[in-house]
Amino acid sequence: MSVAANSPLLNVIPGAQIQHFYGRSLFQFFNSTWRLDSRADRMGIRLQGDLLKCHLQSMISEGISLGAVQVPADGQPIVLMNDRQTIGGYPRLGTLTPLACSRLAQCKLSDTARFKAIGLLQAQREYRCFLQRFR
């Protein structure tokens, strides 16, 4: 999908399995616009776009955090939201920052979004700066 000017740019902290995704898939994830699928709910927001491929054949289930970007076998990412399951066995590209999760939750179905990799320290600084506004 082409980049829409009004699509929010959401920060993603790269995750433990990011190295298992093919380079082309990583490029597509961070350089494409993703449409929010109509199957979105409080558990997760499915994204429609280019198929993402990972060379992990299987994984042991592990804890899932708010904003985790899981990629099931169909290659379409799912951003896990407030009512997500507690464990999961799909590879994860990373995790949206708390501010990015809030912004994504405000989008309507069929809206588009883009994603940008961000380091943990930068994400923490941005969140602290945001919280300072409420003092």
N, CA, C and O atoms as a Tinker XYZ file with bonds, in Angstrom:
   540  protein
     1  N      0.833000   -1.182000    0.000000    73     2
     2  CA     0.000000    0.000000    0.000000    64     1     3
     3  C      0.873000    1.239000    0.000000    63     2     4     5
     4  O      1.945000    1.248000    0.603000    81     3
     5  N      0.433000    2.248000   -0.651000    73     3     6
     6  CA     1.198000    3.489000   -0.660000    64     5     7
     7  C      1.011000    4.222000    0.665000    63     6     8     9
     8  O      0.039000    3.985000    1.382000    81     7
     9  N      1.938000    5.103000    0.979000    73     7    10
    10  CA     1.901000    5.835000    2.240000    64     9    11
    11  C      0.863000    6.936000    2.157000    63    10    12    13
    12  O      0.924000    7.793000    1.275000    81    11
    13  N     -0.100000    6.915000    3.085000    73    11    14
    14  CA    -1.113000    7.956000    3.166000    64    13    15
    15  C     -0.606000    9.053000    4.086000    63    14    16    17
    16  O     -0.050000    8.770000    5.147000    81    15
    17  N     -0.794000   10.299000    3.686000    73    15    18
    18  CA    -0.278000   11.430000    4.443000    64    17    19
    19  C     -0.874000   11.517000    5.845000    63    18    20    21
    20  O     -0.209000   11.995000    6.764000    81    19
    21  N     -2.115000   11.065000    6.028000    73    19    22
    22  CA    -2.765000   11.188000    7.330000    64    21    23
    23  C     -2.635000    9.933000    8.191000    63    22    24    25
    24  O     -3.240000    9.864000    9.261000    81    23
    25  N     -1.873000    8.958000    7.758000    73    23    26
    26  CA    -1.669000    7.739000    8.545000    64    25    27
    27  C     -0.760000    8.033000    9.726000    63    26    28    29
    28  O      0.314000    8.606000    9.546000    81    27
    29  N     -1.173000    7.646000   10.948000    73    27    30
    30  CA    -0.282000    7.873000   12.094000    64    29    31
    31  C      0.991000    7.041000   11.959000    63    30    32    33
    32  O      0.965000    5.921000   11.449000    81    31
    33  N      2.093000    7.603000   12.423000    73    31    34
    34  CA     3.370000    6.900000   12.461000    64    33    35
    35  C      3.555000    6.402000   13.891000    63    34    36    37
    36  O      3.745000    7.198000   14.810000    81    35
    37  N      3.499000    5.080000   14.076000    73    35    38
    38  CA     3.494000    4.480000   15.404000    64    37    39
    39  C      4.847000    3.853000   15.727000    63    38    40    41
    40  O      5.399000    3.102000   14.923000    81    39
    41  N      5.378000    4.165000   16.908000    73    39    42
    42  CA     6.683000    3.667000   17.323000    64    41    43
    43  C      6.602000    2.224000   17.799000    63    42    44    45
    44  O      5.697000    1.850000   18.545000    81    43
    45  N      7.572000    1.416000   17.350000    73    43    46
    46  CA     7.670000    0.004000   17.710000    64    45    47
    47  C      9.068000   -0.260000   18.256000    63    46    48    49
    48  O     10.067000    0.066000   17.615000    81    47
    49  N      9.127000   -0.853000   19.446000    73    47    50
    50  CA    10.404000   -1.289000   20.014000    64    49    51
    51  C     10.663000   -2.695000   19.464000    63    50    52    53
    52  O      9.868000   -3.600000   19.719000    81    51
    53  N     11.756000   -2.901000   18.716000    73    51    54
    54  CA    12.020000   -4.233000   18.139000    64    53    55
    55  C     12.044000   -5.317000   19.214000    63    54    56    57
    56  O     12.503000   -5.093000   20.335000    81    55
    57  N     11.535000   -6.506000   18.845000    73    55    58
    58  CA    11.392000   -7.594000   19.803000    64    57    59
    59  C     12.414000   -8.702000   19.646000    63    58    60    61
    60  O     13.288000   -8.650000   18.781000    81    59
    61  N     12.286000   -9.704000   20.498000    73    59    62
    62  CA    13.252000  -10.798000   20.581000    64    61    63
    63  C     13.334000  -11.634000   19.310000    63    62    64    65
    64  O     14.398000  -12.177000   19.011000    81    63
    65  N     12.263000  -11.754000   18.564000    73    63    66
    66  CA    12.290000  -12.596000   17.365000    64    65    67
    67  C     12.510000  -11.815000   16.074000    63    66    68    69
    68  O     12.415000  -12.394000   14.992000    81    67
    69  N     12.798000  -10.529000   16.154000    73    67    70
    70  CA    12.909000   -9.719000   14.935000    64    69    71
    71  C     13.983000  -10.257000   13.984000    63    70    72    73
    72  O     13.845000  -10.138000   12.767000    81    71
    73  N     15.036000  -10.840000   14.525000    73    71    74
    74  CA    16.113000  -11.348000   13.677000    64    73    75
    75  C     15.687000  -12.570000   12.864000    63    74    76    77
    76  O     16.394000  -12.966000   11.937000    81    75
    77  N     14.552000  -13.170000   13.195000    73    75    78
    78  CA    14.069000  -14.345000   12.468000    64    77    79
    79  C     13.190000  -13.985000   11.267000    63    78    80    81
    80  O     12.783000  -14.871000   10.515000    81    79
    81  N     12.896000  -12.701000   11.080000    73    79    82
    82  CA    12.105000  -12.270000    9.922000    64    81    83
    83  C     13.033000  -11.996000    8.753000    63    82    84    85
    84  O     14.148000  -11.504000    8.928000    81    83
    85  N     12.567000  -12.314000    7.582000    73    83    86
    86  CA    13.344000  -12.046000    6.379000    64    85    87
    87  C     13.500000  -10.531000    6.216000    63    86    88    89
    88  O     12.607000   -9.760000    6.567000    81    87
    89  N     14.646000  -10.126000    5.679000    73    87    90
    90  CA    14.940000   -8.707000    5.497000    64    89    91
    91  C     13.870000   -7.980000    4.705000    63    90    92    93
    92  O     13.496000   -6.856000    5.040000    81    91
    93  N     13.376000   -8.622000    3.653000    73    91    94
    94  CA    12.321000   -8.000000    2.840000    64    93    95
    95  C     11.054000   -7.764000    3.667000    63    94    96    97
    96  O     10.388000   -6.741000    3.504000    81    95
    97  N     10.725000   -8.702000    4.547000    73    95    98
    98  CA     9.541000   -8.538000    5.392000    64    97    99
    99  C      9.718000   -7.377000    6.367000    63    98   100   101
   100  O      8.785000   -6.607000    6.593000    81    99
   101  N     10.903000   -7.250000    6.940000    73    99   102
   102  CA    11.166000   -6.122000    7.848000    64   101   103
   103  C     11.069000   -4.803000    7.099000    63   102   104   105
   104  O     10.497000   -3.833000    7.596000    81   103
   105  N     11.637000   -4.778000    5.894000    73   103   106
   106  CA    11.552000   -3.562000    5.084000    64   105   107
   107  C     10.088000   -3.218000    4.808000    63   106   108   109
   108  O      9.685000   -2.062000    4.930000    81   107
   109  N      9.298000   -4.221000    4.435000    73   107   110
   110  CA     7.881000   -3.986000    4.138000    64   109   111
   111  C      7.128000   -3.491000    5.369000    63   110   112   113
   112  O      6.309000   -2.578000    5.274000    81   111
   113  N      7.405000   -4.092000    6.519000    73   111   114
   114  CA     6.682000   -3.679000    7.721000    64   113   115
   115  C      6.941000   -2.212000    8.045000    63   114   116   117
   116  O      6.006000   -1.466000    8.335000    81   115
   117  N      8.197000   -1.797000    7.997000    73   115   118
   118  CA     8.550000   -0.442000    8.410000    64   117   119
   119  C      8.464000    0.586000    7.286000    63   118   120   121
   120  O      8.656000    1.775000    7.541000    81   119
   121  N      8.184000    0.176000    6.068000    73   119   122
   122  CA     8.141000    1.124000    4.948000    64   121   123
   123  C      6.840000    1.066000    4.156000    63   122   124   125
   124  O      6.761000    1.596000    3.048000    81   123
   125  N      5.832000    0.430000    4.716000    73   123   126
   126  CA     4.536000    0.342000    4.049000    64   125   127
   127  C      3.453000    0.912000    4.950000    63   126   128   129
   128  O      3.651000    1.115000    6.148000    81   127
   129  N      2.319000    1.160000    4.347000    73   127   130
   130  CA     1.138000    1.572000    5.092000    64   129   131
   131  C      0.269000    0.338000    5.282000    63   130   132   133
   132  O      0.075000   -0.443000    4.351000    81   131
   133  N     -0.250000    0.167000    6.489000    73   131   134
   134  CA    -1.049000   -0.997000    6.850000    64   133   135
   135  C     -2.484000   -0.572000    7.119000    63   134   136   137
   136  O     -2.724000    0.428000    7.795000    81   135
   137  N     -3.430000   -1.327000    6.596000    73   135   138
   138  CA    -4.856000   -1.050000    6.814000    64   137   139
   139  C     -5.358000   -1.868000    8.001000    63   138   140   141
   140  O     -5.047000   -3.053000    8.124000    81   139
   141  N     -6.139000   -1.223000    8.879000    73   139   142
   142  CA    -6.732000   -1.911000   10.010000    64   141   143
   143  C     -7.878000   -2.778000    9.509000    63   142   144   145
   144  O     -8.813000   -2.289000    8.875000    81   143
   145  N     -7.796000   -4.057000    9.799000    73   143   146
   146  CA    -8.773000   -5.052000    9.345000    64   145   147
   147  C    -10.075000   -4.922000   10.129000    63   146   148   149
   148  O    -10.067000   -4.507000   11.288000    81   147
   149  N    -11.178000   -5.271000    9.503000    73   147   150
   150  CA   -12.488000   -5.193000   10.166000    64   149   151
   151  C    -12.622000   -6.204000   11.310000    63   150   152   153
   152  O    -13.555000   -6.100000   12.106000    81   151
   153  N    -11.721000   -7.170000   11.407000    73   151   154
   154  CA   -11.772000   -8.166000   12.488000    64   153   155
   155  C    -11.103000   -7.668000   13.766000    63   154   156   157
   156  O    -10.833000   -8.469000   14.661000    81   155
   157  N    -10.834000   -6.395000   13.873000    73   155   158
   158  CA   -10.200000   -5.835000   15.068000    64   157   159
   159  C    -11.172000   -5.830000   16.246000    63   158   160   161
   160  O    -12.377000   -5.646000   16.070000    81   159
   161  N    -10.635000   -6.033000   17.442000    73   159   162
   162  CA   -11.425000   -5.944000   18.665000    64   161   163
   163  C    -10.498000   -5.562000   19.816000    63   162   164   165
   164  O     -9.350000   -5.180000   19.587000    81   163
   165  N    -10.989000   -5.663000   21.048000    73   163   166
   166  CA   -10.184000   -5.274000   22.209000    64   165   167
   167  C     -9.021000   -6.221000   22.467000    63   166   168   169
   168  O     -8.086000   -5.871000   23.188000    81   167
   169  N     -9.067000   -7.418000   21.886000    73   167   170
   170  CA    -7.942000   -8.358000   22.030000    64   169   171
   171  C     -6.795000   -7.990000   21.106000    63   170   172   173
   172  O     -5.633000   -8.032000   21.508000    81   171
   173  N     -7.112000   -7.632000   19.880000    73   171   174
   174  CA    -6.057000   -7.318000   18.930000    64   173   175
   175  C     -6.570000   -6.639000   17.688000    63   174   176   177
   176  O     -7.736000   -6.770000   17.318000    81   175
   177  N     -5.679000   -5.912000   17.051000    73   175   178
   178  CA    -5.996000   -5.215000   15.808000    64   177   179
   179  C     -5.188000   -5.873000   14.700000    63   178   180   181
   180  O     -3.961000   -5.790000   14.669000    81   179
   181  N     -5.897000   -6.524000   13.800000    73   179   182
   182  CA    -5.250000   -7.169000   12.661000    64   181   183
   183  C     -4.927000   -6.111000   11.617000    63   182   184   185
   184  O     -5.673000   -5.151000   11.421000    81   183
   185  N     -3.803000   -6.311000   10.960000    73   183   186
   186  CA    -3.357000   -5.386000    9.924000    64   185   187
   187  C     -3.361000   -6.090000    8.574000    63   186   188   189
   188  O     -3.036000   -7.274000    8.482000    81   187
   189  N     -3.727000   -5.362000    7.538000    73   187   190
   190  CA    -3.712000   -5.897000    6.179000    64   189   191
   191  C     -2.625000   -5.188000    5.393000    63   190   192   193
   192  O     -2.506000   -3.964000    5.424000    81   191
   193  N     -1.840000   -5.981000    4.691000    73   191   194
   194  CA    -0.774000   -5.433000    3.864000    64   193   195
   195  C      0.027000   -6.569000    3.269000    63   194   196   197
   196  O     -0.468000   -7.687000    3.127000    81   195
   197  N      1.267000   -6.275000    2.921000    73   195   198
   198  CA     2.147000   -7.301000    2.369000    64   197   199
   199  C      2.327000   -8.442000    3.369000    63   198   200   201
   200  O      2.368000   -8.213000    4.578000    81   199
   201  N      2.433000   -9.658000    2.865000    73   199   202
   202  CA     2.653000  -10.816000    3.735000    64   201   203
   203  C      4.056000  -10.760000    4.318000    63   202   204   205
   204  O      5.031000  -10.545000    3.597000    81   203
   205  N      4.152000  -10.955000    5.621000    73   203   206
   206  CA     5.443000  -10.978000    6.299000    64   205   207
   207  C      5.859000  -12.421000    6.521000    63   206   208   209
   208  O      5.040000  -13.268000    6.880000    81   207
   209  N      7.136000  -12.693000    6.304000    73   207   210
   210  CA     7.630000  -14.065000    6.428000    64   209   211
   211  C      8.724000  -14.146000    7.477000    63   210   212   213
   212  O      9.597000  -13.284000    7.586000    81   211
   213  N      8.633000  -15.225000    8.243000    73   211   214
   214  CA     9.574000  -15.495000    9.316000    64   213   215
   215  C     10.093000  -16.910000    9.121000    63   214   216   217
   216  O      9.324000  -17.794000    8.745000    81   215
   217  N     11.375000  -17.149000    9.366000    73   215   218
   218  CA    11.885000  -18.491000    9.171000    64   217   219
   219  C     11.885000  -19.331000   10.452000    63   218   220   221
   220  O     12.502000  -20.396000   10.476000    81   219
   221  N     11.216000  -18.885000   11.506000    73   219   222
   222  CA    11.013000  -19.719000   12.696000    64   221   223
   223  C      9.919000  -20.726000   12.382000    63   222   224   225
   224  O      8.830000  -20.345000   11.953000    81   223
   225  N     10.193000  -21.988000   12.589000    73   223   226
   226  CA     9.197000  -23.025000   12.310000    64   225   227
   227  C      8.221000  -23.201000   13.476000    63   226   228   229
   228  O      7.031000  -23.434000   13.260000    81   227
   229  N      8.713000  -23.091000   14.690000    73   227   230
   230  CA     7.844000  -23.213000   15.854000    64   229   231
   231  C      8.465000  -22.441000   17.013000    63   230   232   233
   232  O      9.661000  -22.148000   17.021000    81   231
   233  N      7.625000  -22.123000   17.983000    73   231   234
   234  CA     8.066000  -21.365000   19.154000    64   233   235
   235  C      7.394000  -21.927000   20.394000    63   234   236   237
   236  O      6.286000  -22.460000   20.320000    81   235
   237  N      8.052000  -21.811000   21.514000    73   235   238
   238  CA     7.426000  -22.108000   22.794000    64   237   239
   239  C      6.634000  -20.867000   23.182000    63   238   240   241
   240  O      7.114000  -19.746000   23.018000    81   239
   241  N      5.429000  -21.064000   23.693000    73   239   242
   242  CA     4.610000  -19.922000   24.116000    64   241   243
   243  C      5.343000  -19.124000   25.182000    63   242   244   245
   244  O      6.044000  -19.681000   26.026000    81   243
   245  N      5.166000  -17.807000   25.128000    73   243   246
   246  CA     5.779000  -16.926000   26.123000    64   245   247
   247  C      4.845000  -15.767000   26.415000    63   246   248   249
   248  O      3.886000  -15.538000   25.677000    81   247
   249  N      5.114000  -15.045000   27.472000    73   247   250
   250  CA     4.266000  -13.937000   27.892000    64   249   251
   251  C      4.103000  -12.878000   26.806000    63   250   252   253
   252  O      5.016000  -12.619000   26.022000    81   251
   253  N      2.929000  -12.282000   26.781000    73   251   254
   254  CA     2.586000  -11.277000   25.767000    64   253   255
   255  C      2.315000   -9.946000   26.460000    63   254   256   257
   256  O      1.565000   -9.889000   27.435000    81   255
   257  N      2.917000   -8.891000   25.960000    73   255   258
   258  CA     2.702000   -7.561000   26.526000    64   257   259
   259  C      1.742000   -6.749000   25.669000    63   258   260   261
   260  O      1.503000   -7.076000   24.506000    81   259
   261  N      1.202000   -5.704000   26.246000    73   259   262
   262  CA     0.360000   -4.762000   25.516000    64   261   263
   263  C      1.146000   -4.201000   24.338000    63   262   264   265
   264  O      2.275000   -3.740000   24.509000    81   263
   265  N      0.561000   -4.236000   23.151000    73   263   266
   266  CA     1.204000   -3.672000   21.976000    64   265   267
   267  C      2.096000   -4.621000   21.207000    63   266   268   269
   268  O      2.688000   -4.230000   20.201000    81   267
   269  N      2.206000   -5.868000   21.660000    73   267   270
   270  CA     3.041000   -6.843000   20.942000    64   269   271
   271  C      2.532000   -6.984000   19.505000    63   270   272   273
   272  O      1.325000   -7.050000   19.270000    81   271
   273  N      3.461000   -7.030000   18.550000    73   271   274
   274  CA     3.113000   -7.205000   17.136000    64   273   275
   275  C      3.453000   -8.641000   16.767000    63   274   276   277
   276  O      4.596000   -8.960000   16.441000    81   275
   277  N      2.436000   -9.508000   16.823000    73   275   278
   278  CA     2.611000  -10.916000   16.481000    64   277   279
   279  C      2.375000  -11.112000   14.992000    63   278   280   281
   280  O      1.582000  -10.398000   14.379000    81   279
   281  N      3.070000  -12.084000   14.417000    73   279   282
   282  CA     2.864000  -12.423000   13.014000    64   281   283
   283  C      2.545000  -13.910000   12.928000    63   282   284   285
   284  O      3.447000  -14.744000   12.999000    81   283
   285  N      1.246000  -14.251000   12.774000    73   283   286
   286  CA     0.864000  -15.659000   12.630000    64   285   287
   287  C      1.265000  -16.194000   11.261000    63   286   288   289
   288  O      1.819000  -15.467000   10.435000    81   287
   289  N      0.983000  -17.452000   11.035000    73   287   290
   290  CA     1.396000  -18.134000    9.801000    64   289   291
   291  C      0.840000  -17.485000    8.532000    63   290   292   293
   292  O      1.435000  -17.625000    7.464000    81   291
   293  N     -0.296000  -16.774000    8.630000    73   291   294
   294  CA    -0.856000  -16.145000    7.424000    64   293   295
   295  C     -0.085000  -14.896000    6.987000    63   294   296   297
   296  O     -0.373000  -14.331000    5.932000    81   295
   297  N      0.899000  -14.461000    7.793000    73   295   298
   298  CA     1.759000  -13.342000    7.413000    64   297   299
   299  C      1.167000  -11.964000    7.627000    63   298   300   301
   300  O      1.798000  -10.972000    7.262000    81   299
   301  N     -0.028000  -11.865000    8.208000    73   299   302
   302  CA    -0.663000  -10.578000    8.478000    64   301   303
   303  C     -0.528000  -10.259000    9.964000    63   302   304   305
   304  O     -1.072000  -10.989000   10.793000    81   303
   305  N      0.180000   -9.189000   10.322000    73   303   306
   306  CA     0.450000   -8.889000   11.734000    64   305   307
   307  C     -0.816000   -8.586000   12.534000    63   306   308   309
   308  O     -1.829000   -8.133000   12.000000    81   307
   309  N     -0.716000   -8.854000   13.833000    73   307   310
   310  CA    -1.773000   -8.527000   14.788000    64   309   311
   311  C     -1.122000   -7.757000   15.928000    63   310   312   313
   312  O     -0.162000   -8.234000   16.534000    81   311
   313  N     -1.641000   -6.561000   16.225000    73   311   314
   314  CA    -1.171000   -5.786000   17.366000    64   313   315
   315  C     -2.079000   -6.141000   18.536000    63   314   316   317
   316  O     -3.291000   -5.935000   18.466000    81   315
   317  N     -1.503000   -6.671000   19.605000    73   315   318
   318  CA    -2.294000   -7.131000   20.750000    64   317   319
   319  C     -2.614000   -5.960000   21.674000    63   318   320   321
   320  O     -1.744000   -5.163000   22.026000    81   319
   321  N     -3.883000   -5.882000   22.053000    73   319   322
   322  CA    -4.381000   -4.742000   22.814000    64   321   323
   323  C     -4.787000   -5.157000   24.232000    63   322   324   325
   324  O     -4.359000   -6.204000   24.717000    81   323
   325  N     -5.609000   -4.341000   24.894000    73   323   326
   326  CA    -5.910000   -4.490000   26.322000    64   325   327
   327  C     -6.425000   -5.862000   26.740000    63   326   328   329
   328  O     -6.008000   -6.362000   27.784000    81   327
   329  N     -7.294000   -6.482000   25.989000    73   327   330
   330  CA    -7.877000   -7.764000   26.386000    64   329   331
   331  C     -7.159000   -8.958000   25.754000    63   330   332   333
   332  O     -7.764000  -10.013000   25.565000    81   331
   333  N     -5.890000   -8.800000   25.431000    73   331   334
   334  CA    -5.095000   -9.845000   24.780000    64   333   335
   335  C     -4.966000  -11.072000   25.674000    63   334   336   337
   336  O     -5.210000  -11.015000   26.879000    81   335
   337  N     -4.576000  -12.180000   25.055000    73   335   338
   338  CA    -4.267000  -13.376000   25.822000    64   337   339
   339  C     -2.992000  -13.126000   26.627000    63   338   340   341
   340  O     -2.284000  -12.149000   26.381000    81   339
   341  N     -2.700000  -13.998000   27.578000    73   339   342
   342  CA    -1.528000  -13.792000   28.430000    64   341   343
   343  C     -0.262000  -14.431000   27.865000    63   342   344   345
   344  O      0.845000  -13.995000   28.180000    81   343
   345  N     -0.421000  -15.470000   27.027000    73   343   346
   346  CA     0.744000  -16.079000   26.388000    64   345   347
   347  C      0.450000  -16.284000   24.905000    63   346   348   349
   348  O     -0.709000  -16.318000   24.490000    81   347
   349  N      1.499000  -16.419000   24.124000    73   347   350
   350  CA     1.321000  -16.645000   22.693000    64   349   351
   351  C      2.538000  -17.322000   22.104000    63   350   352   353
   352  O      3.631000  -17.262000   22.666000    81   351
   353  N      2.341000  -17.963000   20.977000    73   351   354
   354  CA     3.422000  -18.714000   20.361000    64   353   355
   355  C      3.772000  -18.284000   18.961000    63   354   356   357
   356  O      4.434000  -19.028000   18.237000    81   355
   357  N      3.343000  -17.092000   18.555000    73   355   358
   358  CA     3.710000  -16.570000   17.239000    64   357   359
   359  C      4.919000  -15.654000   17.381000    63   358   360   361
   360  O      5.080000  -15.003000   18.413000    81   359
   361  N      5.765000  -15.593000   16.364000    73   359   362
   362  CA     6.909000  -14.664000   16.432000    64   361   363
   363  C      6.424000  -13.219000   16.479000    63   362   364   365
   364  O      5.394000  -12.870000   15.902000    81   363
   365  N      7.190000  -12.395000   17.177000    73   363   366
   366  CA     6.839000  -10.982000   17.326000    64   365   367
   367  C      7.926000  -10.113000   16.722000    63   366   368   369
   368  O      9.119000  -10.319000   16.947000    81   367
   369  N      7.481000   -9.144000   15.954000    73   367   370
   370  CA     8.408000   -8.149000   15.406000    64   369   371
   371  C      8.882000   -7.207000   16.496000    63   370   372   373
   372  O     10.035000   -6.774000   16.496000    81   371
   373  N      8.002000   -6.894000   17.415000    73   371   374
   374  CA     8.312000   -5.952000   18.463000    64   373   375
   375  C      7.062000   -5.594000   19.222000    63   374   376   377
   376  O      6.067000   -6.318000   19.184000    81   375
   377  N      7.118000   -4.456000   19.923000    73   375   378
   378  CA     6.013000   -4.001000   20.749000    64   377   379
   379  C      5.806000   -2.508000   20.540000    63   378   380   381
   380  O      6.759000   -1.730000   20.580000    81   379
   381  N      4.562000   -2.113000   20.317000    73   379   382
   382  CA     4.253000   -0.696000   20.223000    64   381   383
   383  C      4.482000   -0.040000   21.571000    63   382   384   385
   384  O      4.264000   -0.665000   22.609000    81   383
   385  N      4.915000    1.199000   21.570000    73   383   386
   386  CA     5.059000    1.944000   22.818000    64   385   387
   387  C      3.657000    2.222000   23.378000    63   386   388   389
   388  O      2.676000    2.139000   22.639000    81   387
   389  N      3.551000    2.551000   24.672000    73   387   390
   390  CA     2.224000    2.866000   25.233000    64   389   391
   391  C      1.520000    4.000000   24.477000    63   390   392   393
   392  O      0.310000    3.938000   24.260000    81   391
   393  N      2.262000    5.020000   24.079000    73   391   394
   394  CA     1.644000    6.122000   23.332000    64   393   395
   395  C      1.162000    5.667000   21.958000    63   394   396   397
   396  O      0.113000    6.107000   21.489000    81   395
   397  N      1.921000    4.791000   21.317000    73   395   398
   398  CA     1.516000    4.274000   20.012000    64   397   399
   399  C      0.277000    3.393000   20.149000    63   398   400   401
   400  O     -0.598000    3.426000   19.284000    81   399
   401  N      0.188000    2.605000   21.227000    73   399   402
   402  CA    -1.010000    1.784000   21.461000    64   401   403
   403  C     -2.242000    2.675000   21.611000    63   402   404   405
   404  O     -3.298000    2.385000   21.050000    81   403
   405  N     -2.100000    3.750000   22.365000    73   403   406
   406  CA    -3.221000    4.666000   22.557000    64   405   407
   407  C     -3.654000    5.287000   21.237000    63   406   408   409
   408  O     -4.847000    5.413000   20.964000    81   407
   409  N     -2.696000    5.667000   20.434000    73   407   410
   410  CA    -3.019000    6.272000   19.128000    64   409   411
   411  C     -3.685000    5.265000   18.212000    63   410   412   413
   412  O     -4.654000    5.599000   17.530000    81   411
   413  N     -3.180000    4.031000   18.182000    73   411   414
   414  CA    -3.772000    2.995000   17.343000    64   413   415
   415  C     -5.206000    2.699000   17.780000    63   414   416   417
   416  O     -6.077000    2.486000   16.936000    81   415
   417  N     -5.456000    2.682000   19.085000    73   415   418
   418  CA    -6.798000    2.399000   19.599000    64   417   419
   419  C     -7.809000    3.453000   19.166000    63   418   420   421
   420  O     -9.011000    3.185000   19.153000    81   419
   421  N     -7.342000    4.640000   18.814000    73   419   422
   422  CA    -8.231000    5.709000   18.382000    64   421   423
   423  C     -8.562000    5.652000   16.888000    63   422   424   425
   424  O     -9.445000    6.370000   16.419000    81   423
   425  N     -7.866000    4.814000   16.158000    73   423   426
   426  CA    -8.111000    4.694000   14.720000    64   425   427
   427  C     -9.402000    3.930000   14.459000    63   426   428   429
   428  O     -9.820000    3.095000   15.261000    81   427
   429  N    -10.026000    4.230000   13.325000    73   427   430
   430  CA   -11.235000    3.516000   12.917000    64   429   431
   431  C    -10.850000    2.346000   12.030000    63   430   432   433
   432  O     -9.774000    2.327000   11.432000    81   431
   433  N    -11.748000    1.369000   11.955000    73   431   434
   434  CA   -11.526000    0.251000   11.055000    64   433   435
   435  C    -11.365000    0.786000    9.639000    63   434   436   437
   436  O    -12.043000    1.738000    9.254000    81   435
   437  N    -10.507000    0.205000    8.892000    73   435   438
   438  CA   -10.125000    0.567000    7.523000    64   437   439
   439  C     -9.212000    1.791000    7.462000    63   438   440   441
   440  O     -8.774000    2.159000    6.372000    81   439
   441  N     -8.907000    2.440000    8.599000    73   439   442
   442  CA    -7.872000    3.479000    8.604000    64   441   443
   443  C     -6.538000    2.812000    8.296000    63   442   444   445
   444  O     -6.435000    1.585000    8.288000    81   443
   445  N     -5.537000    3.614000    8.048000    73   443   446
   446  CA    -4.202000    3.083000    7.795000    64   445   447
   447  C     -3.233000    3.587000    8.869000    63   446   448   449
   448  O     -3.478000    4.599000    9.525000    81   447
   449  N     -2.141000    2.864000    9.027000    73   447   450
   450  CA    -1.098000    3.241000    9.979000    64   449   451
   451  C      0.252000    2.842000    9.401000    63   450   452   453
   452  O      0.349000    1.961000    8.546000    81   451
   453  N      1.288000    3.513000    9.890000    73   451   454
   454  CA     2.668000    3.188000    9.525000    64   453   455
   455  C      3.443000    2.945000   10.808000    63   454   456   457
   456  O      3.015000    3.360000   11.886000    81   455
   457  N      4.581000    2.275000   10.697000    73   455   458
   458  CA     5.351000    1.901000   11.875000    64   457   459
   459  C      6.808000    2.322000   11.731000    63   458   460   461
   460  O      7.378000    2.297000   10.640000    81   459
   461  N      7.402000    2.713000   12.874000    73   459   462
   462  CA     8.797000    3.155000   12.902000    64   461   463
   463  C      9.486000    2.484000   14.077000    63   462   464   465
   464  O      8.957000    2.475000   15.188000    81   463
   465  N     10.669000    1.919000   13.835000    73   463   466
   466  CA    11.454000    1.316000   14.914000    64   465   467
   467  C     12.007000    2.410000   15.813000    63   466   468   469
   468  O     12.429000    3.466000   15.343000    81   467
   469  N     11.998000    2.142000   17.109000    73   467   470
   470  CA    12.496000    3.099000   18.092000    64   469   471
   471  C     13.216000    2.306000   19.181000    63   470   472   473
   472  O     12.821000    1.184000   19.499000    81   471
   473  N     14.261000    2.882000   19.746000    73   471   474
   474  CA    14.992000    2.221000   20.825000    64   473   475
   475  C     14.260000    2.352000   22.154000    63   474   476   477
   476  O     13.450000    3.258000   22.344000    81   475
   477  N     14.553000    1.446000   23.057000    73   475   478
   478  CA    13.899000    1.435000   24.361000    64   477   479
   479  C     14.132000    2.734000   25.132000    63   478   480   481
   480  O     13.192000    3.291000   25.699000    81   479
   481  N     15.369000    3.220000   25.160000    73   479   482
   482  CA    15.663000    4.449000   25.915000    64   481   483
   483  C     14.925000    5.649000   25.335000    63   482   484   485
   484  O     14.407000    6.477000   26.085000    81   483
   485  N     14.872000    5.751000   24.015000    73   483   486
   486  CA    14.139000    6.854000   23.393000    64   485   487
   487  C     12.652000    6.746000   23.709000    63   486   488   489
   488  O     12.007000    7.760000   23.979000    81   487
   489  N     12.097000    5.541000   23.680000    73   487   490
   490  CA    10.678000    5.340000   24.003000    64   489   491
   491  C     10.395000    5.761000   25.445000    63   490   492   493
   492  O      9.377000    6.396000   25.720000    81   491
   493  N     11.295000    5.407000   26.363000    73   491   494
   494  CA    11.115000    5.794000   27.762000    64   493   495
   495  C     11.171000    7.308000   27.926000    63   494   496   497
   496  O     10.371000    7.883000   28.663000    81   495
   497  N     12.116000    7.959000   27.239000    73   495   498
   498  CA    12.216000    9.429000   27.306000    64   497   499
   499  C     10.933000   10.084000   26.800000    63   498   500   501
   500  O     10.416000   11.006000   27.430000    81   499
   501  N     10.421000    9.612000   25.667000    73   499   502
   502  CA     9.204000   10.191000   25.108000    64   501   503
   503  C      8.017000   10.007000   26.043000    63   502   504   505
   504  O      7.186000   10.905000   26.175000    81   503
   505  N      7.933000    8.857000   26.689000    73   503   506
   506  CA     6.821000    8.596000   27.592000    64   505   507
   507  C      6.924000    9.481000   28.833000    63   506   508   509
   508  O      5.920000   10.025000   29.291000    81   507
   509  N      8.133000    9.626000   29.380000    73   507   510
   510  CA     8.321000   10.506000   30.542000    64   509   511
   511  C      7.965000   11.948000   30.192000    63   510   512   513
   512  O      7.335000   12.648000   30.984000    81   511
   513  N      8.368000   12.383000   29.014000    73   511   514
   514  CA     8.042000   13.734000   28.557000    64   513   515
   515  C      6.526000   13.914000   28.465000    63   514   516   517
   516  O      5.994000   14.946000   28.873000    81   515
   517  N      5.846000   12.924000   27.939000    73   515   518
   518  CA     4.389000   12.963000   27.850000    64   517   519
   519  C      3.766000   13.072000   29.243000    63   518   520   521
   520  O      2.855000   13.874000   29.453000    81   519
   521  N      4.253000   12.270000   30.197000    73   519   522
   522  CA     3.695000   12.279000   31.551000    64   521   523
   523  C      3.952000   13.598000   32.277000    63   522   524   525
   524  O      3.176000   13.989000   33.148000    81   523
   525  N      5.044000   14.287000   31.918000    73   523   526
   526  CA     5.366000   15.587000   32.545000    64   525   527
   527  C      4.261000   16.609000   32.321000    63   526   528   529
   528  O      4.080000   17.518000   33.131000    81   527
   529  N      3.532000   16.467000   31.239000    73   527   530
   530  CA     2.452000   17.429000   30.921000    64   529   531
   531  C      1.324000   17.391000   31.943000    63   530   532   533
   532  O      0.515000   18.317000   32.001000    81   531
   533  N      1.260000   16.345000   32.740000    73   531   534
   534  CA     0.154000   16.171000   33.676000    64   533   535
   535  C      0.535000   16.520000   35.111000    63   534   536   537
   536  O     -0.240000   16.257000   36.031000    81   535
   537  N      1.678000   17.090000   35.314000    73   535   538
   538  CA     2.099000   17.496000   36.670000    64   537   539
   539  C      1.577000   18.845000   37.018000    63   538   540
   540  O      1.833000   19.341000   38.115000    81   539
